[in-house]
Amino acid sequence: MNDTPGWTSPGSAPSDGQNGTPGRPDGSASEWSQQQPPAGQWQSPAAPPQAPARAHSGQGVPGWGPQPPHGQWGVPAAVKPGVIPLRPLSLGEILDGAVTTMRRYWRTVLTVTVTVAVIMQIAETLTQRYLMPTPATVDPDAGPAEVMAQTVESMKAGVIASIPAYVIMIVATLVSAALLTIVISRAVLGRPVDLATAWREARPRLLQLLGLTLLVPLIGAAVMFVAMLPGILLETAGGGGGLVVAGALIGLVAMIWLMIRFSLASPALMLERQGVIKALKRSAKLVQGSWWRIFGITLLTQLIVAIVAFILALPFGIIAVIVSSDGLAGISSGSFQTTWSFLLISGIGGIVTSAVTYPVMAGVTVLLYIDQRIRREALDIELTRAAGLAGQGG
């Protein structure tokens, strides 16, 4: 047992639903005496034999003290050395843990997220200013085929021009996720971590994390292509347009299923020091049986983050439009151009938004991983020991 972000090795307890006998940590059979008193006849050792137990009086049994709250017999209080209680977590506790981490370790968290956001915004601003092609002017007399061809060419040029910004975004997001994973894992134990420590812990895993980050979308794209392939082949032969749409829908469902199934691979790779393939298998094992719960929490978190991001970015967007040379008149006339003032102000809004939303998303992912290991593998016992609180709360 150690206090590194890995905590404990994977598989330290069953994770496939084969749990031991309840009531004993080692799964062995209980050793209750066969001579039990009749139902309703439990009494205090100091009470006379004839004293009846007042099970429903709310006063407790003489000599035993007051009764615990309803439903709390034998349930020890969970210890909380850090941002979450060490027991299975509710949705509110997961969200609260992510926000508490950002608030309690704001120096380290904001240093990571602001730095990453600034790099990403600079790349995006330069791309929009110098690399993005000017919007193609559509000839009103052109036929549908020509309009479609012009639109496709414009989209292709935009995608190619955005490649440098996408590469920088992937690398920056990768580093941010790795560092925040280390920070959150220490926050669970209630231990502070500075940026240098987080970087030292995360750096050996960055290359594997990059491979994982690229592999998961490639798997999703391959699934989508396979689902659409029959329709594409039939369409080239003169039909099958409807089959392409059906294949796309099936592929989308399969992609979502895979994304959730592999959603815990990143913290598994970082905290258990797994390889890429083993981290994917580890995530699939932890998600098994809890897919809908993890999907619901992930979807709700994405929705909350999107709303918060919109609220934070809206004032910057309005100011950027107003102070630009074209202003609202340019938008109404369709001749609005992205000036430097517009890009700079909207970029500041993007930095603020990213600095707030990145830690929340990273926190939810890591805490979901911890929650699943607590539920499946009794990780809370290992975390309690790592936090130096063994023997408390139970």
JOMO-V18541 format. One record per residue. N is the residue number from 1. RES is the residue in one letter. PHI is phi in whole degrees, 0 to 359 (999 if undefined). PSI is psi in whole degrees, 0 to 359 (999 if undefined). D_LAST is the distance of its C-alpha to the last C-alpha in whole Angstrom. Layout:
n=N res=RES phi=PHI psi=PSI d_last=D_LAST
n=N res=RES phi=PHI psi=PSI d_last=D_LAST
This chain:
n=1 res=M phi=999 psi=135 d_last=20
n=2 res=N phi=216 psi=177 d_last=21
n=3 res=D phi=253 psi=21 d_last=21
n=4 res=T phi=285 psi=165 d_last=24
n=5 res=P phi=301 psi=343 d_last=24
n=6 res=G phi=285 psi=338 d_last=24
n=7 res=W phi=60 psi=289 d_last=20
n=8 res=T phi=214 psi=157 d_last=21
n=9 res=S phi=287 psi=149 d_last=24
n=10 res=P phi=296 psi=149 d_last=24
n=11 res=G phi=80 psi=15 d_last=24
n=12 res=S phi=292 psi=342 d_last=21
n=13 res=A phi=214 psi=161 d_last=19
n=14 res=P phi=302 psi=141 d_last=22
n=15 res=S phi=232 psi=18 d_last=23
n=16 res=D phi=241 psi=20 d_last=26
n=17 res=G phi=88 psi=0 d_last=24
n=18 res=Q phi=266 psi=78 d_last=24
n=19 res=N phi=273 psi=162 d_last=20
n=20 res=G phi=280 psi=182 d_last=19
n=21 res=T phi=294 psi=132 d_last=18
n=22 res=P phi=298 psi=146 d_last=15
n=23 res=G phi=101 psi=343 d_last=13
n=24 res=R phi=233 psi=126 d_last=13
n=25 res=P phi=301 psi=329 d_last=12
n=26 res=D phi=271 psi=3 d_last=16
n=27 res=G phi=79 psi=4 d_last=18
n=28 res=S phi=281 psi=168 d_last=19
n=29 res=A phi=291 psi=151 d_last=20
n=30 res=S phi=290 psi=158 d_last=18
n=31 res=E phi=238 psi=43 d_last=20
n=32 res=W phi=292 psi=145 d_last=20
n=33 res=S phi=295 psi=146 d_last=23
n=34 res=Q phi=284 psi=344 d_last=26
n=35 res=Q phi=265 psi=88 d_last=27
n=36 res=Q phi=257 psi=146 d_last=25
n=37 res=P phi=290 psi=159 d_last=26
n=38 res=P phi=300 psi=160 d_last=28
n=39 res=A phi=301 psi=135 d_last=27
n=40 res=G phi=81 psi=5 d_last=26
n=41 res=Q phi=248 psi=18 d_last=26
n=42 res=W phi=295 psi=133 d_last=23
n=43 res=Q phi=224 psi=160 d_last=24
n=44 res=S phi=291 psi=143 d_last=22
n=45 res=P phi=299 psi=334 d_last=23
n=46 res=A phi=268 psi=355 d_last=25
n=47 res=A phi=270 psi=153 d_last=27
n=48 res=P phi=298 psi=151 d_last=30
n=49 res=P phi=301 psi=329 d_last=30
n=50 res=Q phi=275 psi=356 d_last=33
n=51 res=A phi=289 psi=120 d_last=30
n=52 res=P phi=285 psi=148 d_last=29
n=53 res=A phi=277 psi=132 d_last=26
n=54 res=R phi=265 psi=78 d_last=26
n=55 res=A phi=293 psi=334 d_last=24
n=56 res=H phi=243 psi=13 d_last=25
n=57 res=S phi=276 psi=344 d_last=26
n=58 res=G phi=81 psi=358 d_last=24
n=59 res=Q phi=261 psi=348 d_last=24
n=60 res=G phi=85 psi=177 d_last=21
n=61 res=V phi=267 psi=139 d_last=22
n=62 res=P phi=307 psi=130 d_last=24
n=63 res=G phi=92 psi=345 d_last=22
n=64 res=W phi=257 psi=346 d_last=18
n=65 res=G phi=86 psi=182 d_last=19
n=66 res=P phi=292 psi=151 d_last=18
n=67 res=Q phi=286 psi=150 d_last=17
n=68 res=P phi=288 psi=167 d_last=15
n=69 res=P phi=302 psi=159 d_last=16
n=70 res=H phi=302 psi=131 d_last=18
n=71 res=G phi=83 psi=5 d_last=16
n=72 res=Q phi=249 psi=12 d_last=13
n=73 res=W phi=297 psi=128 d_last=12
n=74 res=G phi=74 psi=9 d_last=9
n=75 res=V phi=258 psi=106 d_last=8
n=76 res=P phi=288 psi=152 d_last=5
n=77 res=A phi=289 psi=136 d_last=7
n=78 res=A phi=283 psi=137 d_last=8
n=79 res=V phi=283 psi=154 d_last=9
n=80 res=K phi=221 psi=81 d_last=12
n=81 res=P phi=286 psi=337 d_last=14
n=82 res=G phi=228 psi=231 d_last=17
n=83 res=V phi=272 psi=350 d_last=19
n=84 res=I phi=224 psi=152 d_last=17
n=85 res=P phi=287 psi=145 d_last=13
n=86 res=L phi=274 psi=77 d_last=12
n=87 res=R phi=197 psi=173 d_last=12
n=88 res=P phi=305 psi=136 d_last=15
n=89 res=L phi=259 psi=149 d_last=17
n=90 res=S phi=270 psi=171 d_last=20
n=91 res=L phi=300 psi=315 d_last=24
n=92 res=G phi=299 psi=322 d_last=23
n=93 res=E phi=290 psi=327 d_last=20
n=94 res=I phi=293 psi=313 d_last=22
n=95 res=L phi=295 psi=318 d_last=25
n=96 res=D phi=295 psi=322 d_last=24
n=97 res=G phi=296 psi=321 d_last=22
n=98 res=A phi=294 psi=316 d_last=26
n=99 res=V phi=291 psi=320 d_last=27
n=100 res=T phi=296 psi=322 d_last=25
n=101 res=T phi=300 psi=316 d_last=26
n=102 res=M phi=296 psi=322 d_last=29
n=103 res=R phi=284 psi=321 d_last=29
n=104 res=R phi=282 psi=326 d_last=27
n=105 res=Y phi=245 psi=45 d_last=29
n=106 res=W phi=294 psi=328 d_last=32
n=107 res=R phi=297 psi=309 d_last=34
n=108 res=T phi=292 psi=316 d_last=33
n=109 res=V phi=297 psi=311 d_last=33
n=110 res=L phi=291 psi=328 d_last=36
n=111 res=T phi=300 psi=317 d_last=38
n=112 res=V phi=291 psi=307 d_last=37
n=113 res=T phi=290 psi=321 d_last=38
n=114 res=V phi=293 psi=318 d_last=41
n=115 res=T phi=300 psi=313 d_last=43
n=116 res=V phi=296 psi=316 d_last=42
n=117 res=A phi=296 psi=321 d_last=43
n=118 res=V phi=296 psi=315 d_last=46
n=119 res=I phi=299 psi=316 d_last=47
n=120 res=M phi=294 psi=319 d_last=47
n=121 res=Q phi=291 psi=324 d_last=49
n=122 res=I phi=298 psi=315 d_last=52
n=123 res=A phi=298 psi=316 d_last=52
n=124 res=E phi=293 psi=320 d_last=52
n=125 res=T phi=296 psi=314 d_last=55
n=126 res=L phi=295 psi=324 d_last=57
n=127 res=T phi=295 psi=313 d_last=57
n=128 res=Q phi=294 psi=327 d_last=58
n=129 res=R phi=280 psi=320 d_last=61
n=130 res=Y phi=245 psi=334 d_last=62
n=131 res=L phi=256 psi=327 d_last=61
n=132 res=M phi=293 psi=132 d_last=61
n=133 res=P phi=289 psi=154 d_last=64
n=134 res=T phi=292 psi=144 d_last=66
n=135 res=P phi=303 psi=135 d_last=66
n=136 res=A phi=289 psi=139 d_last=68
n=137 res=T phi=274 psi=122 d_last=71
n=138 res=V phi=275 psi=128 d_last=72
n=139 res=D phi=289 psi=121 d_last=75
n=140 res=P phi=296 psi=338 d_last=76
n=141 res=D phi=269 psi=358 d_last=78
n=142 res=A phi=285 psi=150 d_last=76
n=143 res=G phi=282 psi=172 d_last=75
n=144 res=P phi=302 psi=322 d_last=72
n=145 res=A phi=294 psi=319 d_last=72
n=146 res=E phi=292 psi=320 d_last=73
n=147 res=V phi=299 psi=317 d_last=70
n=148 res=M phi=297 psi=318 d_last=68
n=149 res=A phi=297 psi=318 d_last=69
n=150 res=Q phi=295 psi=321 d_last=69
n=151 res=T phi=295 psi=317 d_last=65
n=152 res=V phi=297 psi=317 d_last=64
n=153 res=E phi=296 psi=320 d_last=66
n=154 res=S phi=296 psi=318 d_last=64
n=155 res=M phi=294 psi=319 d_last=61
n=156 res=K phi=298 psi=316 d_last=61
n=157 res=A phi=297 psi=321 d_last=62
n=158 res=G phi=294 psi=320 d_last=60
n=159 res=V phi=294 psi=316 d_last=57
n=160 res=I phi=297 psi=319 d_last=59
n=161 res=A phi=292 psi=335 d_last=59
n=162 res=S phi=273 psi=354 d_last=55
n=163 res=I phi=303 psi=313 d_last=54
n=164 res=P phi=303 psi=317 d_last=54
n=165 res=A phi=295 psi=323 d_last=52
n=166 res=Y phi=295 psi=318 d_last=50
n=167 res=V phi=298 psi=313 d_last=49
n=168 res=I phi=297 psi=321 d_last=48
n=169 res=M phi=296 psi=318 d_last=46
n=170 res=I phi=297 psi=313 d_last=44
n=171 res=V phi=295 psi=315 d_last=44
n=172 res=A phi=296 psi=316 d_last=43
n=173 res=T phi=296 psi=323 d_last=40
n=174 res=L phi=299 psi=310 d_last=39
n=175 res=V phi=297 psi=319 d_last=38
n=176 res=S phi=299 psi=314 d_last=37
n=177 res=A phi=297 psi=319 d_last=34
n=178 res=A phi=296 psi=313 d_last=34
n=179 res=L phi=294 psi=318 d_last=33
n=180 res=L phi=293 psi=327 d_last=31
n=181 res=T phi=299 psi=317 d_last=29
n=182 res=I phi=295 psi=316 d_last=28
n=183 res=V phi=299 psi=315 d_last=27
n=184 res=I phi=291 psi=322 d_last=25
n=185 res=S phi=297 psi=323 d_last=23
n=186 res=R phi=287 psi=326 d_last=23
n=187 res=A phi=296 psi=330 d_last=22
n=188 res=V phi=297 psi=326 d_last=19
n=189 res=L phi=273 psi=357 d_last=18
n=190 res=G phi=77 psi=23 d_last=19
n=191 res=R phi=250 psi=130 d_last=22
n=192 res=P phi=289 psi=155 d_last=26
n=193 res=V phi=215 psi=132 d_last=28
n=194 res=D phi=266 psi=174 d_last=32
n=195 res=L phi=295 psi=321 d_last=35
n=196 res=A phi=297 psi=318 d_last=36
n=197 res=T phi=294 psi=316 d_last=32
n=198 res=A phi=298 psi=319 d_last=32
n=199 res=W phi=294 psi=320 d_last=35
n=200 res=R phi=296 psi=323 d_last=35
n=201 res=E phi=286 psi=324 d_last=32
n=202 res=A phi=273 psi=331 d_last=34
n=203 res=R phi=304 psi=317 d_last=37
n=204 res=P phi=296 psi=342 d_last=37
n=205 res=R phi=258 psi=359 d_last=36
n=206 res=L phi=295 psi=319 d_last=38
n=207 res=L phi=295 psi=317 d_last=41
n=208 res=Q phi=293 psi=323 d_last=39
n=209 res=L phi=295 psi=324 d_last=37
n=210 res=L phi=297 psi=315 d_last=41
n=211 res=G phi=300 psi=319 d_last=42
n=212 res=L phi=295 psi=318 d_last=39
n=213 res=T phi=298 psi=324 d_last=40
n=214 res=L phi=278 psi=328 d_last=43
n=215 res=L phi=290 psi=318 d_last=43
n=216 res=V phi=298 psi=312 d_last=41
n=217 res=P phi=298 psi=326 d_last=44
n=218 res=L phi=295 psi=321 d_last=46
n=219 res=I phi=297 psi=317 d_last=44
n=220 res=G phi=297 psi=317 d_last=44
n=221 res=A phi=295 psi=321 d_last=48
n=222 res=A phi=296 psi=319 d_last=49
n=223 res=V phi=297 psi=317 d_last=47
n=224 res=M phi=297 psi=318 d_last=49
n=225 res=F phi=296 psi=316 d_last=53
n=226 res=V phi=297 psi=321 d_last=52
n=227 res=A phi=294 psi=326 d_last=52
n=228 res=M phi=270 psi=346 d_last=55
n=229 res=L phi=302 psi=315 d_last=57
n=230 res=P phi=302 psi=318 d_last=59
n=231 res=G phi=294 psi=321 d_last=60
n=232 res=I phi=296 psi=317 d_last=61
n=233 res=L phi=295 psi=319 d_last=63
n=234 res=L phi=291 psi=325 d_last=64
n=235 res=E phi=292 psi=323 d_last=65
n=236 res=T phi=294 psi=338 d_last=67
n=237 res=A phi=269 psi=4 d_last=69
n=238 res=G phi=109 psi=15 d_last=70
n=239 res=G phi=191 psi=187 d_last=67
n=240 res=G phi=93 psi=15 d_last=63
n=241 res=G phi=299 psi=318 d_last=63
n=242 res=G phi=295 psi=327 d_last=60
n=243 res=L phi=291 psi=330 d_last=59
n=244 res=V phi=296 psi=315 d_last=58
n=245 res=V phi=297 psi=316 d_last=56
n=246 res=A phi=298 psi=318 d_last=54
n=247 res=G phi=296 psi=322 d_last=53
n=248 res=A phi=296 psi=319 d_last=52
n=249 res=L phi=295 psi=316 d_last=50
n=250 res=I phi=297 psi=317 d_last=48
n=251 res=G phi=297 psi=322 d_last=48
n=252 res=L phi=296 psi=316 d_last=46
n=253 res=V phi=298 psi=317 d_last=43
n=254 res=A phi=295 psi=322 d_last=43
n=255 res=M phi=296 psi=316 d_last=42
n=256 res=I phi=298 psi=317 d_last=40
n=257 res=W phi=300 psi=316 d_last=38
n=258 res=L phi=292 psi=319 d_last=38
n=259 res=M phi=299 psi=319 d_last=37
n=260 res=I phi=289 psi=320 d_last=34
n=261 res=R phi=299 psi=326 d_last=33
n=262 res=F phi=257 psi=13 d_last=34
n=263 res=S phi=290 psi=339 d_last=32
n=264 res=L phi=260 psi=10 d_last=29
n=265 res=A phi=292 psi=322 d_last=31
n=266 res=S phi=297 psi=308 d_last=32
n=267 res=P phi=295 psi=329 d_last=28
n=268 res=A phi=296 psi=319 d_last=28
n=269 res=L phi=294 psi=317 d_last=31
n=270 res=M phi=284 psi=317 d_last=30
n=271 res=L phi=268 psi=335 d_last=26
n=272 res=E phi=257 psi=359 d_last=27
n=273 res=R phi=57 psi=45 d_last=30
n=274 res=Q phi=273 psi=162 d_last=32
n=275 res=G phi=281 psi=177 d_last=36
n=276 res=V phi=297 psi=307 d_last=37
n=277 res=I phi=294 psi=318 d_last=37
n=278 res=K phi=295 psi=326 d_last=34
n=279 res=A phi=293 psi=321 d_last=32
n=280 res=L phi=297 psi=315 d_last=34
n=281 res=K phi=295 psi=322 d_last=33
n=282 res=R phi=297 psi=316 d_last=29
n=283 res=S phi=298 psi=315 d_last=30
n=284 res=A phi=300 psi=322 d_last=31
n=285 res=K phi=291 psi=320 d_last=29
n=286 res=L phi=288 psi=325 d_last=26
n=287 res=V phi=283 psi=335 d_last=28
n=288 res=Q phi=306 psi=127 d_last=29
n=289 res=G phi=86 psi=350 d_last=28
n=290 res=S phi=232 psi=22 d_last=27
n=291 res=W phi=302 psi=313 d_last=30
n=292 res=W phi=292 psi=323 d_last=31
n=293 res=R phi=296 psi=313 d_last=28
n=294 res=I phi=293 psi=322 d_last=28
n=295 res=F phi=299 psi=315 d_last=32
n=296 res=G phi=296 psi=316 d_last=31
n=297 res=I phi=295 psi=318 d_last=29
n=298 res=T phi=296 psi=315 d_last=32
n=299 res=L phi=296 psi=316 d_last=34
n=300 res=L phi=295 psi=320 d_last=33
n=301 res=T phi=296 psi=317 d_last=32
n=302 res=Q phi=300 psi=320 d_last=36
n=303 res=L phi=294 psi=315 d_last=37
n=304 res=I phi=298 psi=315 d_last=35
n=305 res=V phi=297 psi=320 d_last=36
n=306 res=A phi=297 psi=319 d_last=40
n=307 res=I phi=294 psi=314 d_last=40
n=308 res=V phi=298 psi=317 d_last=39
n=309 res=A phi=298 psi=319 d_last=41
n=310 res=F phi=296 psi=317 d_last=44
n=311 res=I phi=295 psi=320 d_last=44
n=312 res=L phi=288 psi=323 d_last=43
n=313 res=A phi=277 psi=337 d_last=46
n=314 res=L phi=301 psi=311 d_last=49
n=315 res=P phi=300 psi=320 d_last=50
n=316 res=F phi=294 psi=321 d_last=51
n=317 res=G phi=295 psi=319 d_last=53
n=318 res=I phi=295 psi=315 d_last=55
n=319 res=I phi=297 psi=320 d_last=56
n=320 res=A phi=298 psi=320 d_last=56
n=321 res=V phi=291 psi=320 d_last=59
n=322 res=I phi=293 psi=317 d_last=60
n=323 res=V phi=277 psi=349 d_last=61
n=324 res=S phi=291 psi=161 d_last=63
n=325 res=S phi=295 psi=323 d_last=66
n=326 res=D phi=281 psi=320 d_last=67
n=327 res=G phi=65 psi=204 d_last=64
n=328 res=L phi=294 psi=331 d_last=64
n=329 res=A phi=296 psi=323 d_last=67
n=330 res=G phi=294 psi=322 d_last=67
n=331 res=I phi=293 psi=316 d_last=64
n=332 res=S phi=294 psi=328 d_last=66
n=333 res=S phi=270 psi=352 d_last=69
n=334 res=G phi=80 psi=12 d_last=67
n=335 res=S phi=249 psi=22 d_last=68
n=336 res=F phi=292 psi=134 d_last=65
n=337 res=Q phi=243 psi=145 d_last=64
n=338 res=T phi=281 psi=98 d_last=61
n=339 res=T phi=277 psi=171 d_last=62
n=340 res=W phi=298 psi=320 d_last=61
n=341 res=S phi=297 psi=319 d_last=60
n=342 res=F phi=296 psi=314 d_last=58
n=343 res=L phi=294 psi=320 d_last=56
n=344 res=L phi=292 psi=314 d_last=55
n=345 res=I phi=292 psi=316 d_last=54
n=346 res=S phi=294 psi=329 d_last=52
n=347 res=G phi=294 psi=321 d_last=51
n=348 res=I phi=298 psi=319 d_last=49
n=349 res=G phi=298 psi=321 d_last=47
n=350 res=G phi=295 psi=323 d_last=46
n=351 res=I phi=295 psi=314 d_last=45
n=352 res=V phi=298 psi=316 d_last=43
n=353 res=T phi=296 psi=314 d_last=42
n=354 res=S phi=295 psi=322 d_last=40
n=355 res=A phi=298 psi=333 d_last=39
n=356 res=V phi=269 psi=319 d_last=36
n=357 res=T phi=277 psi=327 d_last=36
n=358 res=Y phi=303 psi=310 d_last=35
n=359 res=P phi=298 psi=326 d_last=32
n=360 res=V phi=294 psi=312 d_last=31
n=361 res=M phi=297 psi=315 d_last=32
n=362 res=A phi=296 psi=320 d_last=31
n=363 res=G phi=296 psi=317 d_last=27
n=364 res=V phi=297 psi=318 d_last=27
n=365 res=T phi=297 psi=312 d_last=28
n=366 res=V phi=293 psi=318 d_last=25
n=367 res=L phi=290 psi=329 d_last=22
n=368 res=L phi=297 psi=318 d_last=24
n=369 res=Y phi=299 psi=314 d_last=24
n=370 res=I phi=296 psi=318 d_last=20
n=371 res=D phi=299 psi=317 d_last=19
n=372 res=Q phi=295 psi=323 d_last=21
n=373 res=R phi=288 psi=328 d_last=19
n=374 res=I phi=295 psi=316 d_last=16
n=375 res=R phi=291 psi=323 d_last=17
n=376 res=R phi=262 psi=331 d_last=19
n=377 res=E phi=230 psi=10 d_last=18
n=378 res=A phi=55 psi=42 d_last=14
n=379 res=L phi=296 psi=337 d_last=15
n=380 res=D phi=301 psi=328 d_last=12
n=381 res=I phi=294 psi=316 d_last=10
n=382 res=E phi=294 psi=320 d_last=14
n=383 res=L phi=293 psi=323 d_last=14
n=384 res=T phi=297 psi=318 d_last=11
n=385 res=R phi=293 psi=318 d_last=13
n=386 res=A phi=297 psi=327 d_last=16
n=387 res=A phi=279 psi=357 d_last=15
n=388 res=G phi=76 psi=28 d_last=14
n=389 res=L phi=242 psi=22 d_last=10
n=390 res=A phi=302 psi=134 d_last=9
n=391 res=G phi=96 psi=350 d_last=6
n=392 res=Q phi=264 psi=156 d_last=5
n=393 res=G phi=67 psi=14 d_last=4
n=394 res=G phi=166 psi=999 d_last=0
